[in-house]
């Protein structure tokens, strides 16, 4: 039988815009949710952030990437970012907005944001596979955040 959870232990409060910005700047990973009609697709993603936008890249191992296909079909994506230390110490942000593929000329501007807080996997074990990178930007139209922080 599952132990009952006391709502007081997990209740949180809304984050301010400044807290949301600081949280997204400090984090570098989340889950990007995409949709094609009634079909959903979630992608663990690393991102760079500045107020109003998140940037990220996909490592493509094949030309028929589901990530790219879903990204092209998605009208409004959701980026979920969270950090959980315990039931008494956690933060969670949801950002919503359209995404678009970056042009090669935009990579210079975006590279700095990715370098600041994005995480990149070690792909040395990939071997001789064909690998390409596709960059995207999410224009953040709406963002919400909840948190429970211990008294410090």
MARPABA-753505 format. One record per atom (N, C-alpha, C, O, CB): residue number from 1; z, x, y; residue in one letter; atom name; chain. Coordinates in steps of 0.2 Angstrom, whole numbers. Glycine has a CB too. Layout:
<pts>
NUM|Z|X|Y|A|CA|A .
...
</pts>
This chain:
<pts>
1|0|4|-6|X|N|A .
1|0|0|0|X|CA|A .
1|0|4|6|X|C|A .
1|4|9|7|X|O|A .
1|6|-5|0|X|CB|A .
2|-4|3|11|X|N|A .
2|-5|7|17|X|CA|A .
2|1|6|22|X|C|A .
2|4|0|22|X|O|A .
2|-11|5|21|X|CB|A .
3|3|11|25|X|N|A .
3|9|11|30|X|CA|A .
3|6|7|36|X|C|A .
3|1|8|38|X|O|A .
3|11|18|31|X|CB|A .
4|11|2|38|X|N|A .
4|9|-1|45|X|CA|A .
4|9|4|50|X|C|A .
4|14|8|51|X|O|A .
4|13|-7|46|X|CB|A .
5|5|3|55|X|N|A .
5|4|8|61|X|CA|A .
5|7|4|67|X|C|A .
5|5|-2|68|X|O|A .
5|-3|10|62|X|CB|A .
6|12|7|70|X|N|A .
6|15|4|76|X|CA|A .
6|11|5|82|X|C|A .
6|9|10|83|X|O|A .
6|22|8|77|X|CB|A .
7|8|-1|85|X|N|A .
7|4|-1|90|X|CA|A .
7|6|4|96|X|C|A .
7|2|7|99|X|O|A .
7|2|-8|93|X|CB|A .
8|13|4|97|X|N|A .
8|15|9|102|X|CA|A .
8|13|16|101|X|C|A .
8|13|20|106|X|O|A .
8|23|8|103|X|CB|A .
9|12|18|95|X|N|A .
9|11|25|93|X|CA|A .
9|4|27|95|X|C|A .
9|2|33|96|X|O|A .
9|12|26|86|X|CB|A .
10|-1|22|95|X|N|A .
10|-8|23|96|X|CA|A .
10|-11|21|102|X|C|A .
10|-17|22|104|X|O|A .
10|-12|21|90|X|CB|A .
11|-7|17|106|X|N|A .
11|-10|14|112|X|CA|A .
11|-11|19|117|X|C|A .
11|-8|24|118|X|O|A .
11|-5|9|115|X|CB|A .
12|-17|18|121|X|N|A .
12|-19|23|126|X|CA|A .
12|-20|20|132|X|C|A .
12|-19|13|133|X|O|A .
12|-25|27|123|X|CB|A .
13|-22|23|137|X|N|A .
13|-24|21|144|X|CA|A .
13|-31|23|146|X|C|A .
13|-34|28|143|X|O|A .
13|-19|23|149|X|CB|A .
14|-34|20|151|X|N|A .
14|-40|22|153|X|CA|A .
14|-40|29|157|X|C|A .
14|-35|31|160|X|O|A .
14|-43|17|158|X|CB|A .
15|-45|32|156|X|N|A .
15|-46|39|159|X|CA|A .
15|-50|38|166|X|C|A .
15|-54|33|167|X|O|A .
15|-50|44|155|X|CB|A .
16|-48|42|171|X|N|A .
16|-51|41|177|X|CA|A .
16|-58|45|177|X|C|A .
16|-59|48|172|X|O|A .
16|-47|45|183|X|CB|A .
17|-62|44|182|X|N|A .
17|-69|47|182|X|CA|A .
17|-68|55|182|X|C|A .
17|-71|58|178|X|O|A .
17|-73|45|188|X|CB|A .
18|-63|57|185|X|N|A .
18|-61|65|186|X|CA|A .
18|-59|67|179|X|C|A .
18|-61|72|176|X|O|A .
18|-56|66|191|X|CB|A .
19|-55|63|175|X|N|A .
19|-53|65|168|X|CA|A .
19|-59|65|164|X|C|A .
19|-59|69|159|X|O|A .
19|-47|60|166|X|CB|A .
20|-63|60|164|X|N|A .
20|-69|60|160|X|CA|A .
20|-73|66|161|X|C|A .
20|-76|69|156|X|O|A .
20|-73|53|161|X|CB|A .
21|-75|67|167|X|N|A .
21|-79|73|169|X|CA|A .
21|-76|80|166|X|C|A .
21|-79|84|163|X|O|A .
21|-80|74|176|X|CB|A .
22|-69|81|167|X|N|A .
22|-66|87|164|X|CA|A .
22|-66|87|157|X|C|A .
22|-68|92|154|X|O|A .
22|-59|87|167|X|CB|A .
23|-65|81|154|X|N|A .
23|-66|81|146|X|CA|A .
23|-73|83|144|X|C|A .
23|-73|87|139|X|O|A .
23|-63|74|144|X|CB|A .
24|-78|80|146|X|N|A .
24|-85|81|144|X|CA|A .
24|-87|88|145|X|C|A .
24|-90|91|142|X|O|A .
24|-89|76|147|X|CB|A .
25|-84|91|151|X|N|A .
25|-86|98|153|X|CA|A .
25|-83|103|148|X|C|A .
25|-85|108|146|X|O|A .
25|-84|100|160|X|CB|A .
26|-77|101|145|X|N|A .
26|-73|105|141|X|CA|A .
26|-75|104|133|X|C|A .
26|-74|109|130|X|O|A .
26|-65|103|141|X|CB|A .
27|-78|99|132|X|N|A .
27|-80|98|125|X|CA|A .
27|-87|100|124|X|C|A .
27|-90|102|129|X|O|A .
27|-80|90|123|X|CB|A .
28|-90|101|118|X|N|A .
28|-96|103|117|X|CA|A .
28|-100|99|111|X|C|A .
28|-106|101|110|X|O|A .
28|-97|110|116|X|CB|A .
29|-96|95|108|X|N|A .
29|-99|92|102|X|CA|A .
29|-97|84|102|X|C|A .
29|-92|82|105|X|O|A .
29|-96|95|96|X|CB|A .
30|-101|80|99|X|N|A .
30|-100|73|99|X|CA|A .
30|-105|70|94|X|C|A .
30|-108|74|90|X|O|A .
30|-101|70|106|X|CB|A .
31|-106|64|94|X|N|A .
31|-110|60|90|X|CA|A .
31|-115|56|94|X|C|A .
31|-112|52|98|X|O|A .
31|-106|55|84|X|CB|A .
32|-121|57|93|X|N|A .
32|-126|53|97|X|CA|A .
32|-129|48|93|X|C|A .
32|-132|49|87|X|O|A .
32|-132|58|100|X|CB|A .
33|-128|41|95|X|N|A .
33|-130|36|91|X|CA|A .
33|-137|33|94|X|C|A .
33|-137|32|100|X|O|A .
33|-125|30|91|X|CB|A .
34|-142|32|90|X|N|A .
34|-149|30|92|X|CA|A .
34|-150|24|88|X|C|A .
34|-147|22|83|X|O|A .
34|-154|36|90|X|CB|A .
35|-155|20|90|X|N|A .
35|-157|14|86|X|CA|A .
35|-165|13|87|X|C|A .
35|-168|15|92|X|O|A .
35|-154|8|89|X|CB|A .
36|-168|10|82|X|N|A .
36|-175|8|81|X|CA|A .
36|-175|1|79|X|C|A .
36|-174|0|73|X|O|A .
36|-179|13|77|X|CB|A .
37|-175|-3|83|X|N|A .
37|-174|-10|82|X|CA|A .
37|-167|-12|79|X|C|A .
37|-162|-10|82|X|O|A .
37|-179|-13|76|X|CB|A .
38|-167|-14|73|X|N|A .
38|-160|-16|69|X|CA|A .
38|-158|-10|65|X|C|A .
38|-153|-10|62|X|O|A .
38|-161|-22|65|X|CB|A .
39|-161|-4|65|X|N|A .
39|-159|2|61|X|CA|A .
39|-156|7|66|X|C|A .
39|-158|9|71|X|O|A .
39|-165|5|58|X|CB|A .
40|-150|9|64|X|N|A .
40|-146|14|68|X|CA|A .
40|-146|21|65|X|C|A .
40|-148|22|59|X|O|A .
40|-139|12|68|X|CB|A .
41|-145|26|69|X|N|A .
41|-145|33|66|X|CA|A .
41|-140|37|71|X|C|A .
41|-141|37|77|X|O|A .
41|-153|36|67|X|CB|A .
42|-136|40|68|X|N|A .
42|-131|44|71|X|CA|A .
42|-132|51|70|X|C|A .
42|-133|53|64|X|O|A .
42|-124|42|70|X|CB|A .
43|-131|55|75|X|N|A .
43|-133|63|75|X|CA|A .
43|-127|67|77|X|C|A .
43|-125|66|83|X|O|A .
43|-139|64|78|X|CB|A .
44|-124|71|73|X|N|A .
44|-119|75|76|X|CA|A .
44|-123|80|81|X|C|A .
44|-128|83|79|X|O|A .
44|-115|79|70|X|CB|A .
45|-120|81|87|X|N|A .
45|-124|84|92|X|CA|A .
45|-119|89|96|X|C|A .
45|-113|88|97|X|O|A .
45|-128|80|96|X|CB|A .
46|-122|94|98|X|N|A .
46|-119|99|103|X|CA|A .
46|-122|97|110|X|C|A .
46|-128|97|110|X|O|A .
46|-119|106|101|X|CB|A .
47|-119|97|115|X|N|A .
47|-122|96|122|X|CA|A .
47|-119|100|127|X|C|A .
47|-114|103|127|X|O|A .
47|-121|88|123|X|CB|A .
48|-123|100|133|X|N|A .
48|-121|103|139|X|CA|A .
48|-120|97|144|X|C|A .
48|-123|92|143|X|O|A .
48|-126|108|142|X|CB|A .
49|-115|97|149|X|N|A .
49|-114|92|153|X|CA|A .
49|-113|94|160|X|C|A .
49|-110|99|162|X|O|A .
49|-108|88|151|X|CB|A .
50|-116|89|165|X|N|A .
50|-114|89|172|X|CA|A .
50|-114|82|174|X|C|A .
50|-118|78|171|X|O|A .
50|-119|94|176|X|CB|A .
51|-110|80|179|X|N|A .
51|-109|73|181|X|CA|A .
51|-116|70|181|X|C|A .
51|-120|72|184|X|O|A .
51|-106|73|188|X|CB|A .
52|-116|64|177|X|N|A .
52|-122|60|177|X|CA|A .
52|-127|62|172|X|C|A .
52|-132|58|171|X|O|A .
52|-125|61|183|X|CB|A .
53|-126|67|168|X|N|A .
53|-131|69|163|X|CA|A .
53|-128|73|157|X|C|A .
53|-124|77|159|X|O|A .
53|-137|72|165|X|CB|A .
54|-131|72|151|X|N|A .
54|-129|77|146|X|CA|A .
54|-136|79|143|X|C|A .
54|-141|76|143|X|O|A .
54|-125|73|140|X|CB|A .
55|-136|86|141|X|N|A .
55|-142|89|138|X|CA|A .
55|-141|91|131|X|C|A .
55|-135|94|130|X|O|A .
55|-145|94|143|X|CB|A .
56|-145|91|127|X|N|A .
56|-144|93|120|X|CA|A .
56|-151|95|117|X|C|A .
56|-156|94|120|X|O|A .
56|-141|88|116|X|CB|A .
57|-151|99|112|X|N|A .
57|-157|100|108|X|CA|A .
57|-156|99|101|X|C|A .
57|-151|99|98|X|O|A .
57|-159|108|109|X|CB|A .
58|-162|97|98|X|N|A .
58|-162|96|91|X|CA|A .
58|-166|102|87|X|C|A .
58|-171|105|90|X|O|A .
58|-166|90|89|X|CB|A .
59|-163|105|82|X|N|A .
59|-166|110|78|X|CA|A .
59|-170|106|73|X|C|A .
59|-167|103|69|X|O|A .
59|-160|115|74|X|CB|A .
60|-177|107|73|X|N|A .
60|-181|104|69|X|CA|A .
60|-183|108|63|X|C|A .
60|-186|114|64|X|O|A .
60|-187|101|73|X|CB|A .
61|-183|106|57|X|N|A .
61|-185|110|51|X|CA|A .
61|-192|107|49|X|C|A .
61|-195|110|44|X|O|A .
61|-180|110|46|X|CB|A .
62|-194|101|51|X|N|A .
62|-200|98|49|X|CA|A .
62|-203|95|54|X|C|A .
62|-200|93|59|X|O|A .
62|-199|93|43|X|CB|A .
63|-209|93|54|X|N|A .
63|-213|90|60|X|CA|A .
63|-212|83|60|X|C|A .
63|-212|80|65|X|O|A .
63|-220|91|59|X|CB|A .
64|-209|80|54|X|N|A .
64|-208|72|54|X|CA|A .
64|-200|71|55|X|C|A .
64|-198|68|51|X|O|A .
64|-211|69|48|X|CB|A .
65|-197|74|60|X|N|A .
65|-190|73|61|X|CA|A .
65|-188|66|63|X|C|A .
65|-191|63|67|X|O|A .
65|-188|78|67|X|CB|A .
66|-183|64|59|X|N|A .
66|-180|57|60|X|CA|A .
66|-177|57|67|X|C|A .
66|-177|52|70|X|O|A .
66|-175|55|55|X|CB|A .
67|-174|62|69|X|N|A .
67|-170|63|75|X|CA|A .
67|-175|61|81|X|C|A .
67|-173|57|85|X|O|A .
67|-167|69|76|X|CB|A .
68|-181|65|81|X|N|A .
68|-186|64|86|X|CA|A .
68|-188|57|86|X|C|A .
68|-189|53|91|X|O|A .
68|-191|69|85|X|CB|A .
69|-190|54|80|X|N|A .
69|-193|47|79|X|CA|A .
69|-188|42|82|X|C|A .
69|-190|38|86|X|O|A .
69|-194|46|72|X|CB|A .
70|-181|43|80|X|N|A .
70|-176|38|83|X|CA|A .
70|-175|39|90|X|C|A .
70|-174|34|94|X|O|A .
70|-170|39|79|X|CB|A .
71|-175|45|93|X|N|A .
71|-175|46|100|X|CA|A .
71|-180|43|104|X|C|A .
71|-179|40|109|X|O|A .
71|-174|54|101|X|CB|A .
72|-186|44|101|X|N|A .
72|-192|41|105|X|CA|A .
72|-191|33|105|X|C|A .
72|-194|30|110|X|O|A .
72|-198|43|101|X|CB|A .
73|-188|30|100|X|N|A .
73|-188|23|99|X|CA|A .
73|-182|20|103|X|C|A .
73|-182|14|104|X|O|A .
73|-188|21|92|X|CB|A .
74|-177|24|105|X|N|A .
74|-171|22|107|X|CA|A .
74|-172|20|115|X|C|A .
74|-174|25|119|X|O|A .
74|-165|27|106|X|CB|A .
75|-170|14|117|X|N|A .
75|-170|13|124|X|CA|A .
75|-163|15|127|X|C|A .
75|-163|17|133|X|O|A .
75|-171|5|125|X|CB|A .
76|-158|14|124|X|N|A .
76|-151|16|127|X|CA|A .
76|-147|19|121|X|C|A .
76|-145|16|116|X|O|A .
76|-148|10|130|X|CB|A .
77|-145|25|122|X|N|A .
77|-141|29|117|X|CA|A .
77|-134|29|119|X|C|A .
77|-132|27|125|X|O|A .
77|-144|36|116|X|CB|A .
78|-130|30|114|X|N|A .
78|-123|31|115|X|CA|A .
78|-120|38|113|X|C|A .
78|-121|40|107|X|O|A .
78|-119|25|112|X|CB|A .
79|-117|42|117|X|N|A .
79|-114|48|115|X|CA|A .
79|-106|47|115|X|C|A .
79|-103|45|120|X|O|A .
79|-116|54|120|X|CB|A .
80|-104|48|109|X|N|A .
80|-96|47|107|X|CA|A .
80|-93|54|107|X|C|A .
80|-96|58|103|X|O|A .
80|-95|43|101|X|CB|A .
81|-88|56|111|X|N|A .
81|-85|62|111|X|CA|A .
81|-78|61|111|X|C|A .
81|-75|57|114|X|O|A .
81|-87|66|118|X|CB|A .
82|-74|64|106|X|N|A .
82|-67|63|105|X|CA|A .
82|-64|70|103|X|C|A .
82|-67|74|100|X|O|A .
82|-66|58|100|X|CB|A .
83|-57|70|104|X|N|A .
83|-53|75|103|X|CA|A .
83|-46|72|100|X|C|A .
83|-43|69|104|X|O|A .
83|-52|80|109|X|CB|A .
84|-44|73|94|X|N|A .
84|-38|70|92|X|CA|A .
84|-34|76|89|X|C|A .
84|-35|79|84|X|O|A .
84|-40|65|86|X|CB|A .
85|-28|76|92|X|N|A .
85|-23|81|90|X|CA|A .
85|-18|77|86|X|C|A .
85|-15|80|81|X|O|A .
85|-19|84|96|X|CB|A .
86|-16|71|87|X|N|A .
86|-11|67|84|X|CA|A .
86|-12|60|86|X|C|A .
86|-16|58|90|X|O|A .
86|-4|70|84|X|CB|A .
87|-8|55|83|X|N|A .
87|-8|48|86|X|CA|A .
87|-5|48|93|X|C|A .
87|-6|43|96|X|O|A .
87|-4|44|81|X|CB|A .
88|-2|53|95|X|N|A .
88|1|53|102|X|CA|A .
88|-2|57|107|X|C|A .
88|-1|58|112|X|O|A .
88|8|55|101|X|CB|A .
89|-8|60|104|X|N|A .
89|-12|65|109|X|CA|A .
89|-19|65|107|X|C|A .
89|-21|68|102|X|O|A .
89|-9|72|108|X|CB|A .
90|-23|61|111|X|N|A .
90|-30|60|109|X|CA|A .
90|-34|58|115|X|C|A .
90|-31|55|120|X|O|A .
90|-31|55|103|X|CB|A .
91|-40|59|115|X|N|A .
91|-45|57|121|X|CA|A .
91|-51|55|117|X|C|A .
91|-53|58|112|X|O|A .
91|-46|63|126|X|CB|A .
92|-55|50|120|X|N|A .
92|-61|47|118|X|CA|A .
92|-65|45|123|X|C|A .
92|-63|41|128|X|O|A .
92|-60|42|112|X|CB|A .
93|-71|47|123|X|N|A .
93|-76|45|129|X|CA|A .
93|-83|42|126|X|C|A .
93|-85|45|121|X|O|A .
93|-78|51|134|X|CB|A .
94|-85|37|128|X|N|A .
94|-92|34|126|X|CA|A .
94|-96|34|132|X|C|A .
94|-94|32|138|X|O|A .
94|-91|27|123|X|CB|A .
95|-102|37|132|X|N|A .
95|-107|38|137|X|CA|A .
95|-113|34|135|X|C|A .
95|-115|35|129|X|O|A .
95|-108|45|140|X|CB|A .
96|-116|30|139|X|N|A .
96|-122|26|138|X|CA|A .
96|-128|28|143|X|C|A .
96|-126|29|149|X|O|A .
96|-120|19|138|X|CB|A .
97|-134|28|140|X|N|A .
97|-140|28|144|X|CA|A .
97|-146|30|141|X|C|A .
97|-146|31|135|X|O|A .
97|-138|34|150|X|CB|A .
98|-151|30|144|X|N|A .
98|-158|32|141|X|CA|A .
98|-158|39|140|X|C|A .
98|-155|43|143|X|O|A .
98|-164|29|145|X|CB|A .
99|-162|41|135|X|N|A .
99|-164|48|134|X|CA|A .
99|-171|50|134|X|C|A .
99|-175|45|133|X|O|A .
99|-161|51|127|X|CB|A .
100|-173|56|136|X|N|A .
100|-180|58|136|X|CA|A .
100|-180|65|134|X|C|A .
100|-176|69|135|X|O|A .
100|-182|57|144|X|CB|A .
101|-186|67|132|X|N|A .
101|-188|73|130|X|CA|A .
101|-189|78|136|X|C|A .
101|-192|75|140|X|O|A .
101|-194|74|125|X|CB|A .
102|-186|84|136|X|N|A .
102|-187|88|141|X|CA|A .
102|-194|92|141|X|C|A .
102|-197|93|135|X|O|A .
102|-182|93|142|X|CB|A .
103|-197|93|147|X|N|A .
103|-203|97|147|X|CA|A .
103|-201|104|146|X|C|A .
103|-196|106|147|X|O|A .
103|-207|96|153|X|CB|A .
104|-206|109|144|X|N|A .
104|-204|116|143|X|CA|A .
104|-202|119|150|X|C|A .
104|-198|124|150|X|O|A .
104|-210|120|141|X|CB|A .
105|-205|116|155|X|N|A .
105|-203|119|162|X|CA|A .
105|-196|117|164|X|C|A .
105|-193|121|168|X|O|A .
105|-207|116|167|X|CB|A .
106|-192|112|161|X|N|A .
106|-186|110|162|X|CA|A .
106|-180|114|158|X|C|A .
106|-174|114|160|X|O|A .
106|-185|103|161|X|CB|A .
107|-182|118|153|X|N|A .
107|-178|122|149|X|CA|A .
107|-174|127|153|X|C|A .
107|-168|128|151|X|O|A .
107|-181|125|144|X|CB|A .
108|-176|130|158|X|N|A .
108|-172|135|162|X|CA|A .
108|-166|132|165|X|C|A .
108|-161|135|165|X|O|A .
108|-177|138|167|X|CB|A .
109|-167|126|168|X|N|A .
109|-162|123|172|X|CA|A .
109|-157|120|167|X|C|A .
109|-151|120|168|X|O|A .
109|-165|117|175|X|CB|A .
110|-159|118|161|X|N|A .
110|-154|115|156|X|CA|A .
110|-151|121|152|X|C|A .
110|-145|120|149|X|O|A .
110|-158|111|151|X|CB|A .
111|-154|127|151|X|N|A .
111|-151|132|147|X|CA|A .
111|-144|134|149|X|C|A .
111|-139|135|145|X|O|A .
111|-155|138|147|X|CB|A .
112|-143|134|156|X|N|A .
112|-136|136|158|X|CA|A .
112|-131|131|156|X|C|A .
112|-125|133|155|X|O|A .
112|-136|136|166|X|CB|A .
113|-133|124|157|X|N|A .
113|-128|119|155|X|CA|A .
113|-126|120|147|X|C|A .
113|-120|119|145|X|O|A .
113|-131|112|156|X|CB|A .
114|-131|121|143|X|N|A .
114|-130|122|136|X|CA|A .
114|-126|128|135|X|C|A .
114|-121|128|130|X|O|A .
114|-137|122|132|X|CB|A .
115|-127|133|138|X|N|A .
115|-123|139|137|X|CA|A .
115|-116|138|139|X|C|A .
115|-111|142|136|X|O|A .
115|-126|145|141|X|CB|A .
116|-114|134|144|X|N|A .
116|-107|133|146|X|CA|A .
116|-103|130|141|X|C|A .
116|-97|132|141|X|O|A .
116|-108|129|153|X|CB|A .
117|-105|125|138|X|N|A .
117|-101|122|133|X|CA|A .
117|-104|119|127|X|C|A .
117|-100|116|123|X|O|A .
117|-97|116|136|X|CB|A .
118|-110|120|125|X|N|A .
118|-113|118|119|X|CA|A .
118|-111|123|113|X|C|A .
118|-111|129|115|X|O|A .
118|-121|117|120|X|CB|A .
119|-111|120|108|X|N|A .
119|-110|124|102|X|CA|A .
119|-116|125|98|X|C|A .
119|-120|120|97|X|O|A .
119|-104|121|97|X|CB|A .
120|-118|130|95|X|N|A .
120|-124|131|91|X|CA|A .
120|-122|133|84|X|C|A .
120|-118|138|83|X|O|A .
120|-129|136|94|X|CB|A .
121|-125|131|79|X|N|A .
121|-124|133|72|X|CA|A .
121|-127|139|70|X|C|A .
121|-131|142|74|X|O|A .
121|-126|127|67|X|CB|A .
122|-124|143|65|X|N|A .
122|-127|149|63|X|CA|A .
122|-132|147|58|X|C|A .
122|-131|144|53|X|O|A .
122|-121|153|59|X|CB|A .
123|-139|149|60|X|N|A .
123|-144|147|56|X|CA|A .
123|-147|153|52|X|C|A .
123|-153|153|50|X|O|A .
123|-150|143|60|X|CB|A .
124|-143|158|52|X|N|A .
124|-146|164|48|X|CA|A .
124|-148|163|41|X|C|A .
124|-152|166|38|X|O|A .
124|-141|170|49|X|CB|A .
125|-145|158|38|X|N|A .
125|-146|156|31|X|CA|A .
125|-152|152|30|X|C|A .
125|-154|150|25|X|O|A .
125|-141|153|28|X|CB|A .
126|-156|150|36|X|N|A .
126|-161|146|35|X|CA|A .
126|-167|149|32|X|C|A .
126|-172|146|29|X|O|A .
126|-163|143|42|X|CB|A .
127|-168|156|33|X|N|A .
127|-173|160|30|X|CA|A .
127|-180|159|33|X|C|A .
127|-180|159|39|X|O|A .
127|-174|157|22|X|CB|A .
128|-185|158|29|X|N|A .
128|-192|158|32|X|CA|A .
128|-194|151|34|X|C|A .
128|-200|151|35|X|O|A .
128|-196|161|28|X|CB|A .
129|-190|146|34|X|N|A .
129|-192|140|36|X|CA|A .
129|-195|140|43|X|C|A .
129|-193|144|47|X|O|A .
129|-187|135|35|X|CB|A .
130|-200|135|44|X|N|A .
130|-202|134|51|X|CA|A .
130|-197|130|55|X|C|A .
130|-194|125|53|X|O|A .
130|-209|129|51|X|CB|A .
131|-195|133|60|X|N|A .
131|-190|130|65|X|CA|A .
131|-192|129|72|X|C|A .
131|-195|134|75|X|O|A .
131|-183|134|64|X|CB|A .
132|-191|123|75|X|N|A .
132|-193|122|82|X|CA|A .
132|-187|119|85|X|C|A .
132|-183|116|82|X|O|A .
132|-200|118|82|X|CB|A .
133|-187|119|91|X|N|A .
133|-181|116|95|X|CA|A .
133|-184|111|100|X|C|A .
133|-189|113|104|X|O|A .
133|-177|122|99|X|CB|A .
134|-182|105|101|X|N|A .
134|-184|100|105|X|CA|A .
134|-178|98|110|X|C|A .
134|-172|97|107|X|O|A .
134|-187|94|101|X|CB|A .
135|-179|98|116|X|N|A .
135|-173|97|121|X|CA|A .
135|-174|90|124|X|C|A .
135|-179|87|125|X|O|A .
135|-173|102|127|X|CB|A .
136|-168|87|125|X|N|A .
136|-167|80|127|X|CA|A .
136|-162|80|133|X|C|A .
136|-157|84|133|X|O|A .
136|-165|75|122|X|CB|A .
137|-163|75|137|X|N|A .
137|-158|74|142|X|CA|A .
137|-156|66|142|X|C|A .
137|-160|62|141|X|O|A .
137|-161|75|149|X|CB|A .
138|-149|65|143|X|N|A .
138|-147|58|143|X|CA|A .
138|-145|57|150|X|C|A .
138|-140|60|152|X|O|A .
138|-141|57|138|X|CB|A .
139|-148|52|153|X|N|A .
139|-145|50|160|X|CA|A .
139|-139|45|159|X|C|A .
139|-140|40|156|X|O|A .
139|-151|46|164|X|CB|A .
140|-133|47|161|X|N|A .
140|-128|43|159|X|CA|A .
140|-127|38|165|X|C|A .
140|-126|39|171|X|O|A .
140|-121|47|159|X|CB|A .
141|-128|31|162|X|N|A .
141|-128|26|167|X|CA|A .
141|-121|22|167|X|C|A .
141|-119|19|172|X|O|A .
141|-133|21|165|X|CB|A .
142|-117|23|161|X|N|A .
142|-111|20|160|X|CA|A .
142|-107|24|156|X|C|A .
142|-109|27|151|X|O|A .
142|-111|13|157|X|CB|A .
143|-100|25|158|X|N|A .
143|-96|29|154|X|CA|A .
143|-89|26|154|X|C|A .
143|-86|24|159|X|O|A .
143|-96|37|157|X|CB|A .
144|-85|26|148|X|N|A .
144|-79|24|148|X|CA|A .
144|-75|29|144|X|C|A .
144|-77|33|140|X|O|A .
144|-78|17|144|X|CB|A .
145|-68|30|145|X|N|A .
145|-64|34|142|X|CA|A .
145|-57|31|141|X|C|A .
145|-54|28|146|X|O|A .
145|-64|41|146|X|CB|A .
146|-54|33|135|X|N|A .
146|-47|31|134|X|CA|A .
146|-43|37|132|X|C|A .
146|-46|42|129|X|O|A .
146|-47|26|128|X|CB|A .
147|-37|37|133|X|N|A .
147|-33|43|131|X|CA|A .
147|-26|41|130|X|C|A .
147|-23|36|132|X|O|A .
147|-34|49|136|X|CB|A .
148|-22|45|126|X|N|A .
148|-15|45|125|X|CA|A .
148|-13|52|125|X|C|A .
148|-15|56|121|X|O|A .
148|-12|41|119|X|CB|A .
149|-10|54|130|X|N|A .
149|-7|61|131|X|CA|A .
149|0|61|131|X|C|A .
149|3|57|134|X|O|A .
149|-10|64|138|X|CB|A .
150|3|66|128|X|N|A .
150|11|67|128|X|CA|A .
150|13|69|135|X|C|A .
150|9|72|139|X|O|A .
150|13|72|123|X|CB|A .
151|19|67|137|X|N|A .
151|22|69|143|X|CA|A .
151|22|76|143|X|C|A .
151|25|79|138|X|O|A .
151|29|66|144|X|CB|A .
152|19|80|148|X|N|A .
152|19|87|149|X|CA|A .
152|24|89|154|X|C|A .
152|24|95|155|X|O|A .
152|12|89|150|X|CB|A .
</pts>
